Amino acid sequence: MEKINALGEACPLPVIKAKKALAEHDTIEIKVDNEIATQNLKKMAEQKGYGYFTKQLAPQEYSVVISKTDLNPKSMNDQGASLEEEAYIVVIDANVMGRGDDQLGATLLKGFIYALTEQDRLPSRVIMYNGGVQFAVPTSESFEDLTILAKAGVEVYACGACTDYYGLTDQVGVGEITNMYRIIEMMREASRIVKP
């Protein structure tokens, strides 16, 4: 059994480490320091159809064992195809994720874009408009992650009217600039749209 120490690491890092380890091992034990991480690991295991067991070792120490076992019928769609095999696109329309505190929202969105690079199934496209186009320039903290996605074959698009509005058109360094007509086409044709 592969053992992983993720104590002190914030989500989504424990999940990402677990998924990487499970690509090479049938059973892993990962230690985390909060209950939210155990819940996220449990959800990941359920989505994959893996067995899992959680035990609290100390007030801020949990052990989660995940093992590749029975397939989970819930992970299949009505046609019998794995949901992970279906294409999806991601749209980013702001420089924060969710409503409330903007500093937290910026941290969440940065984590979302990073976690996107670690998915087993990458999106076919990432479309950015309004405040989201700010990630397409080299000064963005998420520029490197978007570049990784683009190099992996993900099509990356930024709304031209939006880059003009923010004065970023000449600075866009990843993907290509497009127009709203094309954005509507891509969204209309997508089988699934993920929006942070």
C-alpha positions in Angstrom: 0.0 0.0 0.0 1.3 3.4 -1.0 1.4 5.9 1.9 1.0 9.7 1.2 1.5 12.5 3.7 -0.8 15.4 2.9 -0.9 16.9 6.4 -1.0 20.7 6.2 -1.9 20.8 2.5 -5.1 22.6 1.4 -7.5 21.2 -1.1 -7.3 20.3 -3.9 -3.8 19.0 -3.3 -4.7 15.9 -1.3 -7.1 14.8 -4.0 -4.6 15.5 -6.7 -1.9 13.5 -4.9 -4.3 10.6 -4.3 -5.3 10.5 -8.0 -1.7 10.5 -9.1 -0.8 7.7 -6.7 -3.9 5.6 -7.7 -2.7 5.8 -11.3 0.3 3.6 -10.2 -1.0 1.7 -7.2 -4.2 -0.3 -6.4 -4.4 0.8 -2.8 -3.2 4.0 -1.1 -3.4 5.5 2.4 -3.3 9.3 2.6 -3.1 11.4 5.8 -4.8 14.8 6.0 -5.5 17.2 8.8 -9.1 18.3 8.2 -12.5 16.7 7.7 -13.2 18.6 4.4 -10.2 16.9 2.8 -11.6 13.5 3.9 -15.0 14.3 2.3 -13.3 15.4 -0.9 -11.3 12.2 -1.0 -14.5 10.2 -0.3 -16.3 11.9 -3.2 -13.4 11.2 -5.5 -13.3 7.6 -4.6 -17.1 7.3 -5.1 -16.9 8.9 -8.5 -14.2 6.4 -9.5 -16.1 3.4 -8.0 -13.2 2.8 -5.5 -13.6 1.5 -2.0 -12.6 3.8 0.8 -12.2 3.8 4.6 -11.7 6.9 6.9 -10.3 6.9 10.4 -9.6 9.8 12.7 -6.1 9.3 14.3 -5.9 12.5 16.3 -7.9 15.8 16.6 -6.3 17.1 13.4 -5.1 13.9 11.7 -7.2 11.6 9.5 -6.2 8.5 7.6 -8.1 7.7 4.3 -7.5 4.4 2.6 -8.7 4.2 -1.0 -8.6 0.9 -2.9 -9.6 0.1 -6.5 -12.5 -2.3 -6.1 -16.0 -2.7 -7.6 -17.1 -0.4 -10.4 -19.7 2.0 -9.3 -22.8 1.8 -11.6 -23.5 5.5 -10.7 -20.4 6.5 -12.7 -22.1 5.3 -16.0 -24.6 7.2 -18.0 -27.8 5.8 -19.5 -26.0 4.6 -22.7 -23.4 2.8 -20.6 -20.6 5.2 -21.4 -18.4 6.6 -18.6 -19.3 10.2 -17.8 -15.6 11.0 -17.8 -15.5 10.1 -21.5 -18.0 12.9 -22.4 -16.5 16.1 -23.7 -17.0 19.4 -21.7 -15.9 23.0 -21.9 -15.1 25.4 -19.2 -16.2 29.1 -19.2 -14.5 31.6 -17.0 -16.4 34.9 -16.8 -14.8 36.7 -13.9 -11.5 37.0 -12.0 -13.0 35.6 -8.9 -15.0 32.4 -8.1 -18.3 32.7 -6.3 -19.8 35.6 -4.4 -18.6 37.0 -1.1 -15.1 38.0 -0.4 -13.1 38.8 -3.6 -9.7 37.8 -2.1 -11.1 34.4 -1.3 -12.8 34.3 -4.7 -9.5 35.0 -6.4 -7.7 32.2 -4.4 -10.5 29.8 -5.2 -10.4 30.5 -9.0 -6.6 30.2 -9.1 -7.0 26.8 -7.4 -9.8 25.8 -9.8 -7.7 26.5 -12.9 -4.7 24.6 -11.4 -7.0 21.7 -10.5 -8.2 21.7 -14.1 -4.7 20.8 -15.3 -4.8 17.7 -13.0 -8.1 16.3 -14.2 -8.1 12.8 -15.8 -10.3 14.2 -18.5 -9.3 17.7 -19.7 -11.9 20.0 -21.2 -12.0 20.4 -24.9 -12.0 24.1 -24.6 -11.6 27.0 -22.1 -13.5 30.1 -23.0 -12.8 33.4 -21.1 -14.9 36.5 -21.3 -15.5 39.7 -19.2 -13.1 39.6 -16.2 -11.9 36.1 -17.1 -9.8 37.4 -20.0 -7.3 38.7 -17.4 -6.0 35.2 -17.0 -4.8 35.1 -20.6 -1.9 37.5 -20.0 1.6 36.5 -18.8 1.2 38.6 -15.6 -1.7 36.4 -14.4 -0.9 33.9 -11.6 -2.9 31.3 -13.7 -1.1 32.0 -17.0 1.2 29.0 -16.6 -1.7 26.7 -15.9 -3.6 27.9 -18.9 -0.4 27.4 -21.0 -0.2 23.8 -19.7 -3.8 23.2 -20.8 -3.1 24.7 -24.2 0.0 22.5 -24.7 -2.1 19.5 -23.7 -4.5 20.2 -26.6 -7.1 22.2 -24.8 -8.4 25.1 -27.1 -8.2 28.4 -25.2 -10.2 31.4 -26.3 -10.5 35.0 -25.0 -13.3 37.3 -26.0 -11.9 40.1 -28.2 -14.4 42.8 -27.0 -13.4 42.0 -23.5 -9.7 42.1 -24.1 -10.2 45.5 -25.8 -12.3 46.8 -22.8 -9.6 45.8 -20.3 -6.8 47.1 -22.6 -5.2 43.6 -22.8 -5.5 42.7 -26.5 -1.8 43.1 -27.2 -0.8 41.2 -24.1 -2.8 38.0 -24.6 -0.2 35.2 -24.5 -2.1 32.0 -24.5 -4.9 30.7 -26.9 -6.6 33.0 -29.4 -8.9 35.9 -29.4 -12.4 35.3 -30.7 -15.8 37.0 -30.9 -19.1 36.6 -29.2 -20.7 34.9 -32.2 -18.1 32.1 -32.1 -18.4 31.9 -28.3 -22.2 31.4 -28.6 -21.6 28.7 -31.2 -19.1 26.8 -29.0 -21.3 27.0 -25.9 -24.4 26.0 -27.9 -22.6 22.9 -29.4 -21.1 21.8 -26.1 -22.6 18.7 -24.4 -21.6 20.0 -21.0 -20.4 23.4 -19.7 -18.5 23.8 -16.4 -18.5 27.3 -14.9 -16.6 28.0 -11.7 
